[in-house]
Amino acid sequence: MSYVHTFSMAFMAFFAMMNPLSSAPVFLGLTDGDDGATRRAVARKSMLAAFAIVAVFSLAGKLIFELFGITLPALRIAGGALVALVGFHMVQGAPSSAQHPSAGDQQNARQAQLDMAISPLAMPLLAGPGTIATAMNLSAHADPVHLAVTLAAFALLCGITYVVFLNGQSLLRWIGSSGLNAMTRMMGLILAVIGVQMAIAGIQGAFHLVGN
């Protein structure tokens, strides 16, 4: 298999799972009210964290799962619950403390916003169970060079997603704050449904494992 084919296949597989266009409205909703510097920091940190997660599972995913006794269905259930919870808060219009910290200390508040880049943005939204499973499948029998090409494809996707996230502000200026509020609630509902679907897939996978 040529390196170009490997790169193309990996990029399209990761794009289908991560989809920057569908993640951008969620990013806008979660960072609503943040200044530009904080928004860029959240986007950058979420991309680096997502890449690190995919790299680790590409290199040692099976070992990690076996070491901690983790199964992919369990990861889907936990990730789905977290995504659904975030979506629920967005629909209610009462963001969780992870979205808009109530601490008076501005430094602590900004740090809490940066923590949001890890969860829920990096995991499970960007590097969720599907992305992790894709990374593990693509790297299962790959030699070091093909593994590097696979990770390069994901790195490119992270760069594209970062640009999409930052340029999402153009969309914000176009639709206005009321439009963003409506879009945030709509994306919250979609996010909650995605979370429930992830959990259902995890439960089905768990029953399949038990049946075998």
C-alpha positions as CSV (number, residue, x, y, z in Angstrom):
1,M,0.0,0.0,0.0
2,S,1.5,3.4,-1.0
3,Y,2.1,6.1,1.5
4,V,-0.2,8.4,-0.5
5,H,-3.0,5.9,-0.3
6,T,-2.4,5.3,3.4
7,F,-2.5,9.1,4.0
8,S,-5.7,9.6,2.0
9,M,-7.5,6.6,3.6
10,A,-6.5,7.7,7.1
11,F,-7.5,11.3,6.5
12,M,-10.9,10.5,5.1
13,A,-11.6,7.9,7.9
14,F,-10.6,10.5,10.6
15,F,-12.5,13.2,8.9
16,A,-15.7,11.1,8.9
17,M,-15.4,10.5,12.6
18,M,-14.2,14.0,13.7
19,N,-16.0,16.3,11.2
20,P,-14.7,19.8,11.9
21,L,-17.8,21.4,10.4
22,S,-20.2,19.8,12.8
23,S,-17.8,20.4,15.8
24,A,-17.4,24.1,15.1
25,P,-20.9,25.2,16.4
26,V,-20.3,23.2,19.6
27,F,-17.0,25.0,20.1
28,L,-18.7,28.4,19.6
29,G,-21.3,27.5,22.1
30,L,-18.8,26.3,24.7
31,T,-16.6,29.4,24.3
32,D,-19.4,32.0,24.1
33,G,-18.3,35.1,26.0
34,D,-14.6,34.2,26.0
35,D,-12.0,36.7,24.7
36,G,-10.1,36.0,21.6
37,A,-6.9,34.9,23.4
38,T,-8.8,32.4,25.6
39,R,-10.7,31.1,22.6
40,R,-7.5,30.5,20.6
41,A,-5.9,28.8,23.7
42,V,-8.9,26.5,24.1
43,A,-8.8,25.6,20.4
44,R,-5.1,25.0,20.4
45,K,-5.1,22.9,23.6
46,S,-8.0,20.8,22.4
47,M,-6.2,20.1,19.1
48,L,-3.0,19.1,20.9
49,A,-4.9,17.0,23.4
50,A,-6.8,15.2,20.6
51,F,-3.6,14.5,18.7
52,A,-1.9,13.2,21.8
53,I,-4.9,10.9,22.6
54,V,-4.9,9.5,19.1
55,A,-1.1,9.0,19.0
56,V,-1.2,7.2,22.4
57,F,-3.9,4.8,21.3
58,S,-2.3,4.3,17.9
59,L,0.9,3.2,19.6
60,A,-0.4,1.4,22.6
61,G,-4.2,1.2,22.4
62,K,-4.6,-2.5,22.8
63,L,-2.0,-2.6,25.6
64,I,-3.9,0.2,27.5
65,F,-7.2,-1.5,27.1
66,E,-5.8,-4.8,28.3
67,L,-3.9,-3.2,31.2
68,F,-6.9,-1.5,32.7
69,G,-9.5,-4.0,31.6
70,I,-11.2,-1.5,29.4
71,T,-13.5,-2.4,26.5
72,L,-14.5,-0.2,23.6
73,P,-18.2,-0.5,24.6
74,A,-17.4,0.8,28.1
75,L,-15.6,3.8,26.5
76,R,-18.6,4.5,24.3
77,I,-21.0,4.4,27.3
78,A,-18.8,6.7,29.4
79,G,-18.1,9.1,26.6
80,G,-21.8,9.1,25.5
81,A,-22.9,10.0,29.1
82,L,-20.5,12.9,29.2
83,V,-21.5,14.2,25.7
84,A,-25.2,13.9,26.6
85,L,-24.6,15.8,29.9
86,V,-22.9,18.7,28.1
87,G,-25.7,18.7,25.5
88,F,-28.3,18.8,28.3
89,H,-26.7,21.9,29.8
90,M,-26.6,23.6,26.4
91,V,-30.3,22.9,25.7
92,Q,-31.3,24.3,29.1
93,G,-29.3,27.5,28.5
94,A,-27.7,27.0,31.9
95,P,-24.1,26.0,31.0
96,S,-22.2,23.8,33.3
97,S,-19.4,25.2,35.5
98,A,-17.0,23.8,32.9
99,Q,-18.4,26.2,30.4
100,H,-18.8,29.4,32.4
101,P,-17.0,29.2,35.8
102,S,-18.4,31.2,38.7
103,A,-15.1,31.7,40.5
104,G,-14.2,35.3,41.1
105,D,-10.6,34.8,40.5
106,Q,-10.1,35.6,36.7
107,Q,-7.0,33.4,36.5
108,N,-8.9,30.4,37.9
109,A,-11.8,31.1,35.7
110,R,-9.6,31.1,32.6
111,Q,-7.9,27.9,33.7
112,A,-11.3,26.3,34.1
113,Q,-12.1,27.3,30.5
114,L,-8.8,25.9,29.3
115,D,-9.7,22.6,31.1
116,M,-12.8,22.4,28.9
117,A,-10.4,21.9,26.0
118,I,-9.6,18.5,27.4
119,S,-13.1,17.5,28.3
120,P,-15.5,17.6,26.5
121,L,-13.8,19.1,23.4
122,A,-10.7,16.9,23.0
123,M,-12.4,13.8,24.4
124,P,-14.9,12.6,23.7
125,L,-16.0,15.1,21.0
126,L,-12.9,15.2,18.8
127,A,-11.0,12.1,19.9
128,G,-14.0,10.0,20.9
129,P,-14.5,6.3,20.8
130,G,-15.0,6.2,17.1
131,T,-11.8,8.1,16.4
132,I,-9.9,6.0,18.9
133,A,-11.2,2.8,17.3
134,T,-10.3,4.1,13.8
135,A,-6.8,5.0,15.0
136,M,-6.3,1.5,16.5
137,N,-7.6,-0.2,13.4
138,L,-5.4,1.8,11.0
139,S,-2.3,1.2,13.1
140,A,-2.9,-2.4,14.2
141,H,-0.6,-4.0,11.6
142,A,1.2,-0.9,10.3
143,D,5.0,-0.5,10.1
144,P,6.6,2.6,11.7
145,V,6.5,4.5,8.5
146,H,2.8,3.8,7.8
147,L,2.1,4.6,11.4
148,A,3.8,8.0,11.0
149,V,1.8,8.7,7.8
150,T,-1.4,7.9,9.6
151,L,-0.6,10.3,12.5
152,A,0.5,12.9,9.9
153,A,-3.0,12.6,8.4
154,F,-4.6,13.2,11.7
155,A,-2.3,16.1,12.4
156,L,-3.4,17.8,9.2
157,L,-7.0,17.3,10.2
158,C,-6.3,18.8,13.6
159,G,-4.8,21.9,11.8
160,I,-7.8,22.2,9.6
161,T,-10.2,21.9,12.6
162,Y,-8.2,24.6,14.4
163,V,-8.6,27.0,11.5
164,V,-12.4,26.2,11.3
165,F,-12.8,26.8,15.0
166,L,-11.1,30.2,14.9
167,N,-13.0,31.3,11.8
168,G,-16.2,30.3,13.4
169,Q,-16.3,33.8,14.8
170,S,-17.1,35.1,11.4
171,L,-20.3,33.0,11.6
172,L,-20.9,34.4,15.1
173,R,-20.8,38.0,13.7
174,W,-23.2,37.1,10.9
175,I,-25.8,35.4,13.0
176,G,-25.5,37.6,16.1
177,S,-25.8,36.7,19.8
178,S,-29.5,35.7,19.6
179,G,-28.7,33.5,16.6
180,L,-25.8,31.9,18.5
181,N,-28.1,31.2,21.5
182,A,-30.6,29.5,19.3
183,M,-27.8,27.5,17.5
184,T,-26.3,26.6,20.9
185,R,-29.6,25.1,22.1
186,M,-30.1,23.3,18.8
187,M,-26.5,21.9,18.9
188,G,-27.1,21.0,22.5
189,L,-30.0,18.8,21.5
190,I,-28.0,17.2,18.7
191,L,-25.1,16.7,21.1
192,A,-27.4,15.1,23.7
193,V,-28.8,12.7,21.0
194,I,-25.2,11.9,19.8
195,G,-24.3,11.1,23.4
196,V,-27.3,8.9,23.9
197,Q,-26.6,7.1,20.6
198,M,-22.9,6.6,21.7
199,A,-24.2,5.1,24.9
200,I,-26.7,2.8,23.1
201,A,-23.9,1.6,20.8
202,G,-21.8,0.9,23.9
203,I,-24.6,-1.0,25.6
204,Q,-25.2,-3.1,22.4
205,G,-21.5,-3.8,22.2
206,A,-21.4,-4.9,25.8
207,F,-24.3,-7.3,25.3
208,H,-22.5,-8.6,22.2
209,L,-19.3,-9.2,24.3
210,V,-21.4,-11.0,27.0
211,G,-23.1,-13.1,24.4
212,N,-19.8,-14.3,23.0
